[in-house]
Amino acid sequence: MAVIDRIKYDGPPDGTPWLIYKYFGAQFVLGSQLIVNQGQEALFFKGGEALDLFKGGTHTLKTGNLPLLNRIVNLPFGGKTPFSAEVFFINMTSRLDMNWGTAEPFQLEDPKYGLILSIRSRGRYGMRITDARIFVNKLVGAIPDGAAISHLFVAGYFSGLITASVKTIIADYMIRQKISFLEISVYLKDLSEICRNEISQEFERYGVEIQSFYIEAISPPKEEFAKLRNYKEELALGNDFYTRRRSLDIMERLADNSNTGGIANMGIGLGMGLGTMRSAGNMFGSIADSINNGGGSQGADGEEAGGMKCLKCSSLIRKGMKFCGNCGEKVESGLVCPQCGYENSDGMRFCGNCGYKLIKQCAACGAENDVMQKFCGNCGNRL
């Protein structure tokens, strides 16, 4: 191995950022020149122990400036006998464009509106090494001669710490302050400062200083953000607005459906809406009740209220008629058992032929309905 009498490192030839470089030579003699550029420090290692540290400038190696190494190696005074050691060059300058971000979204309830959202967060931070001995001893470990590591090494090592701390701080801050994600951008500066103070303590243990820390965004996906915003608008306009808006949405969907059959199907749609909007029950309960009991409202032709629809052609049949006036289909006067097809008298609770129960109890309001009904005649809930 060649003896090196000039030790210097000017960075990678292509100018890429670097953090730590291990000098490729390991044999030196007293009198060798060690050149440390501004913004660098050079650290001698021997036997896995960090020894003498040199700051920027030109240094002639001698026993006087290698006290720790001399104590281990017993350097020959004034001699040219080679001695072995490892030399690390450390970049002490600041790096302010380090990126961080949550790799996966984390679930968090909006403290103000109660919606569960999938949150992501990202930002930047700045760092520099303040104690080369601690940093190399605790983090770098063994690397090959002539090898360099970049700031990405630090980013990878501390990424878990950063994201875990940020998640905890965001959740705690928003819950205590009762802040919605719709308002979070106003508080990014405060949250950034809290995160910096929290994270800095852990970085300092490894000889690294956090010079700046910024949270650039805390946000759910676009569709969840839109849902949260719409929910806020609905609450601001009151419950009556929400009920009317949902009812209109149901009617619009029915109007767009080519299979919709007039007021009857509209009533069914409204009855479905009532299952989720009981506050609208007074508005549409009569429609759902009329449909579920086989009755039709008085139409333009003056048909009697209390009639029923023909099962074959859907024409309205007046109460008391035994056959459909449009197609001649026989009108079933009693309740047909869906189990065996037996025609039971009105008011029967069980089939007289097979014992099948002919009454359905609504799970929403407890009202009793005929087994053939699809919606509750009392509240419109789907049976």
C-alpha positions in Angstrom: 0.0 0.0 0.0 1.4 3.4 -1.1 2.4 5.9 1.6 0.3 9.1 1.2 1.9 12.5 2.0 -1.0 14.7 0.9 -4.5 14.1 2.1 -7.4 16.1 0.6 -10.9 15.7 -0.7 -12.7 18.2 -3.0 -16.0 16.3 -3.4 -17.3 14.1 -6.2 -16.1 15.0 -9.7 -19.7 15.5 -10.9 -20.5 17.9 -8.1 -23.3 15.7 -6.5 -24.0 16.5 -2.8 -22.1 14.4 -0.3 -22.1 14.1 3.5 -19.4 11.7 4.5 -16.3 10.5 2.6 -13.8 7.8 3.7 -10.4 8.5 2.3 -9.1 5.8 0.1 -5.6 5.5 1.7 -4.7 4.1 5.1 -0.9 4.5 5.3 0.5 7.9 6.4 3.7 9.4 7.8 4.4 12.3 10.1 5.0 15.4 8.0 2.1 14.6 5.5 -0.1 17.5 4.6 -3.7 17.3 5.5 -5.8 19.9 3.6 -9.3 20.4 5.0 -11.5 22.7 2.8 -13.8 25.3 4.3 -17.1 23.7 5.5 -15.3 20.4 6.1 -13.8 18.5 9.0 -11.4 15.6 8.9 -11.6 12.8 11.5 -8.9 10.2 12.2 -10.1 6.7 13.2 -8.1 3.8 14.6 -9.5 0.5 15.9 -13.1 1.7 15.5 -12.5 4.7 17.7 -12.9 8.4 16.7 -9.6 10.1 17.6 -8.2 13.5 16.4 -10.4 16.0 14.6 -9.1 18.7 12.2 -11.1 21.7 11.1 -10.7 23.8 7.9 -7.1 24.7 6.9 -3.8 23.1 6.0 -2.3 20.8 8.7 1.1 19.1 8.9 0.7 15.8 10.7 2.9 15.6 13.8 2.7 14.1 17.2 1.6 17.5 18.6 -1.7 17.6 16.6 -2.3 13.8 16.8 -2.3 13.3 20.5 -5.0 10.7 20.6 -3.6 8.7 17.7 -0.1 9.0 19.1 -1.3 7.5 22.4 -2.5 4.4 20.6 0.1 4.0 17.8 3.1 5.5 19.6 4.2 7.6 16.6 8.0 7.8 16.1 9.1 11.4 16.8 10.4 13.0 13.7 10.5 9.7 11.8 9.1 8.7 8.4 7.8 5.3 9.5 4.4 4.8 8.0 1.4 4.4 10.3 -2.1 3.2 9.5 -5.4 5.0 10.2 -8.7 5.8 8.7 -9.6 9.3 7.7 -13.2 10.6 7.3 -14.0 13.9 5.6 -17.3 15.3 7.0 -19.4 17.9 5.1 -20.4 20.5 7.9 -22.4 22.8 5.6 -26.1 23.1 5.8 -28.6 21.3 3.6 -32.0 23.0 3.6 -33.9 21.1 0.9 -34.5 17.8 2.7 -37.9 16.4 1.9 -40.1 14.4 4.2 -43.6 13.0 3.8 -46.0 10.3 5.1 -45.7 7.3 2.9 -49.1 6.0 3.8 -52.2 8.0 4.8 -53.3 7.8 8.5 -56.9 7.8 9.7 -58.0 10.8 11.7 -61.4 12.2 12.7 -62.1 15.8 11.9 -62.5 17.3 15.4 -65.1 19.8 14.3 -67.3 17.9 11.9 -66.8 14.3 13.1 -65.9 12.8 9.6 -63.1 10.1 9.5 -60.5 11.2 6.9 -57.4 9.7 5.4 -54.7 12.3 6.0 -51.3 12.8 4.3 -48.7 15.3 5.2 -45.4 16.5 3.6 -42.8 19.2 3.9 -39.1 20.1 4.1 -36.4 20.5 6.7 -32.8 21.8 6.9 -30.0 20.1 8.7 -26.2 20.2 9.4 -23.8 18.1 11.3 -22.6 19.7 14.6 -20.6 16.9 16.2 -18.6 14.9 13.6 -17.4 12.4 16.2 -20.8 11.5 17.5 -22.3 11.4 14.0 -19.7 9.0 12.5 -19.5 6.9 15.6 -23.3 6.4 16.0 -24.6 6.4 12.4 -22.0 5.9 9.7 -20.3 2.7 10.8 -18.1 0.8 8.4 -17.9 2.0 4.8 -15.4 1.0 2.0 -12.3 3.2 1.3 -13.1 5.8 -1.3 -16.9 5.6 -0.6 -19.1 8.6 0.0 -22.6 8.8 1.5 -25.1 11.5 0.8 -27.8 13.4 2.9 -30.3 10.8 1.7 -28.7 8.5 4.3 -29.8 10.8 7.1 -33.3 11.2 5.5 -33.8 7.4 5.3 -32.5 6.9 8.9 -34.8 9.5 10.4 -37.8 9.2 8.1 -39.7 6.9 10.6 -39.0 9.3 13.5 -40.2 12.3 11.5 -43.5 10.8 10.3 -44.4 9.2 13.6 -43.8 12.5 15.4 -45.7 14.6 12.9 -48.7 12.3 13.0 -48.9 12.4 16.8 -48.4 16.2 16.9 -51.0 16.9 14.3 -53.6 14.7 15.9 -53.0 16.1 19.4 -52.9 19.7 18.3 -56.1 19.5 16.2 -58.0 17.7 18.9 -57.0 20.1 21.7 -57.7 23.2 19.5 -60.8 21.7 17.8 -59.6 22.6 14.4 -61.1 21.3 11.2 -58.9 20.3 8.2 -60.8 23.0 6.3 -58.9 25.5 8.6 -55.6 23.8 9.0 -53.5 25.9 6.6 -53.8 28.8 9.0 -52.0 26.8 11.7 -49.1 25.2 9.6 -46.5 27.7 11.0 -47.4 26.8 14.6 -47.4 23.1 13.9 -44.1 23.3 12.1 -42.4 25.0 15.1 -43.8 22.4 17.5 -42.6 19.6 15.2 -39.1 21.1 14.9 -38.7 21.4 18.7 -39.9 17.8 19.2 -37.7 16.3 16.5 -34.6 18.3 17.2 -34.1 16.6 20.5 -33.7 13.2 18.8 -31.4 14.5 16.0 -29.1 16.2 18.6 -28.4 12.8 20.1 -26.6 11.9 16.8 -24.7 15.1 16.4 -27.2 16.7 13.9 -28.9 20.0 14.2 -32.3 20.7 12.6 -32.1 24.2 11.3 -35.5 24.5 9.9 -38.7 22.4 9.7 -41.7 23.1 7.6 -45.1 21.4 7.1 -46.2 22.3 3.6 -49.4 20.5 3.5 -51.8 18.5 5.7 -54.7 17.3 3.6 -57.1 14.4 2.9 -57.7 13.2 -0.7 -59.7 15.6 -3.0 -62.9 13.6 -2.8 -62.8 13.5 1.0 -62.0 17.2 1.2 -65.0 17.9 -1.0 -67.2 15.7 1.2 -66.1 17.6 4.3 -66.7 21.0 2.6 -70.2 20.0 1.5 -71.0 18.7 5.0 -69.9 22.0 6.5 -72.2 23.9 4.0 -75.2 21.7 4.8 -74.7 22.2 8.6 -74.4 26.0 8.1 -77.7 26.1 6.1 -79.6 24.0 8.7 -81.4 20.7 8.9 -84.4 21.9 6.8 -82.1 22.6 3.9 -80.5 19.2 4.1 -83.9 17.5 4.1 -85.2 19.4 1.1 -82.0 18.9 -0.8 -81.9 15.1 -0.2 -85.6 14.9 -1.2 -84.9 16.8 -4.4 -81.9 14.6 -5.2 -84.2 11.5 -5.0 -86.8 13.0 -7.3 -84.2 14.1 -9.8 -82.8 10.6 -10.0 -86.3 9.1 -10.5 -87.0 11.7 -13.2 -83.8 10.6 -15.0 -84.8 6.9 -14.8 -86.5 5.8 -18.0 -88.3 3.0 -16.1 -90.0 5.4 -13.7 -93.8 5.1 -13.8 -95.3 8.4 -12.6 -96.4 9.3 -9.1 -96.4 5.7 -7.8 -92.7 5.2 -8.5 -92.0 8.7 -7.2 -93.7 7.8 -4.0 -91.6 4.6 -3.7 -88.4 6.7 -4.2 -89.6 9.1 -1.6 -90.4 6.3 0.7 -86.8 5.0 0.4 -85.6 8.4 1.2 -87.7 8.5 4.3 -85.9 5.4 5.6 -82.8 7.6 6.0 -84.5 10.9 6.6 -87.2 10.4 9.2 -87.4 14.2 9.6 -89.2 14.2 6.2 -91.7 11.6 7.2 -94.5 14.1 7.7 -94.0 15.4 4.2 -94.1 12.2 2.3 -95.6 9.6 4.7 -99.0 9.8 3.1 -97.6 9.0 -0.3 -95.7 6.0 0.8 -98.7 4.8 2.9 -101.0 5.0 0.0 -98.7 3.1 -2.4 -97.9 0.3 0.2 -101.6 -0.3 0.8 -102.4 -0.7 -2.9 -104.4 2.6 -3.0 -104.1 5.5 -5.5 -104.8 9.2 -5.0 -107.7 10.8 -6.9 -106.5 11.3 -10.4 -107.4 13.7 -13.2 -110.2 11.3 -14.4 -111.9 11.4 -11.0 -111.1 7.8 -9.9 -112.1 7.0 -6.3 -109.5 7.1 -3.6 -109.0 3.7 -2.1 -108.7 1.8 -5.4 -105.8 -0.5 -6.5 -103.6 -1.2 -9.5 -104.1 -4.1 -11.8 -101.2 -6.6 -11.4 -101.3 -7.3 -15.2 -101.6 -3.9 -16.9 -101.1 -1.4 -14.0 -104.4 0.3 -14.7 -106.3 1.8 -11.7 -109.2 -0.3 -10.5 -112.0 1.2 -8.4 -112.7 -0.2 -5.0 -115.2 -3.0 -5.1 -114.6 -4.0 -8.7 -113.9 -7.8 -9.3 -112.3 -7.4 -12.8 -109.9 -4.9 -14.4 -111.9 -2.7 -16.8 -108.9 -2.4 -19.1 -107.6 -6.0 -19.6 -110.3 -8.1 -17.9 -107.8 -9.6 -15.3 -109.6 -10.9 -12.1 -109.0 -8.8 -9.1 -107.7 -10.6 -6.0 -109.9 -9.6 -3.2 -107.9 -11.2 -0.3 -104.3 -11.5 0.7 -102.4 -14.2 -1.3 -99.9 -16.2 0.7 -96.4 -15.9 -0.9 -95.6 -19.3 0.4 -98.4 -21.5 -1.0 -100.5 -19.1 -3.1 -103.7 -19.6 -1.0 -106.1 -16.6 -1.0 -106.8 -15.5 2.5 -109.4 -13.1 3.8 -108.5 -9.5 4.6 -107.1 -9.1 8.2 -105.7 -12.6 8.5 -102.3 -12.7 10.3 -101.3 -16.2 9.2 -102.1 -18.2 6.1 -105.1 -20.5 6.6 -103.6 -23.2 4.4 -99.9 -23.4 5.4 -99.6 -21.2 8.5 -97.1 -18.7 6.9 -97.0 -15.3 8.7 -98.8 -12.6 6.6 -97.7 -9.6 8.7 -94.3 -7.8 8.5 -93.2 -5.6 11.4 -91.3 -2.4 10.4 -87.8 -2.4 12.0 -87.8 1.4 12.1 -91.2 2.3 13.7 -92.7 -1.1 14.7 -95.8 -0.7 12.6 -97.4 -3.9 11.2 -97.7 -4.2 7.4 -99.0 -6.8 4.9 -96.4 -9.3 3.9 -96.7 -8.2 0.2 -95.7 -4.6 1.0 -92.2 -3.4 0.2 -92.3 -0.3 2.2 -93.8 0.6 5.6 -97.1 2.4 5.3 -96.3 4.4 8.5 -92.8 5.7 8.0 -91.8 4.7 4.5 -88.9 2.5 5.6 -88.0 -0.4 3.2 -89.3 -3.7 4.6 
